[in-house]
């Protein structure tokens, strides 16, 4: 049953620990990376590297051809897609991850995240909470994997005492 407020059910609530069983896999919607996204991300983060800011350098000196985005932009866009779809009211902590950049991401690429639950266990120290690790692959429209990361998150159990028997 969906949580209600003022007699109306919420939509868009996140997944609970019980929903994130080992092996569960899903995919997010896509999002196209724009030139404006790259510029705004660089200005917001201070990643003012010539690789991201100097088109003349990209054309004449770089091994990468095209308007490339920082790897961190691909990761944060994937997290944004996941937060909107899976973590509202249920995601409590991001506890760490490993990240591997595999291919460049460019303006005009459309990415989505493919997610698989690779670890799920109840928290020993926090009743009503579970720890879930996923393998998240950020994939471009042509099937190329941009990056892979494996976040560990603390998520809410559906019932305060943990999964129902």
ABEGO torsion letter per residue (X at the ends): XBBBBGGBBBBGBBBBAAABBBGBBBBBBBBBBBAAAAAAAAAAAGBBBAAAABAAAAAAABABBEBBBBAAAAAAAAAAAAAAAAABGABABBAEBBBBBABBBBBGBBBBBBBBBABBBBBAABBGBBBBBBBBBBBBAAGBBABBBBBBBBBBBABAAEBBX
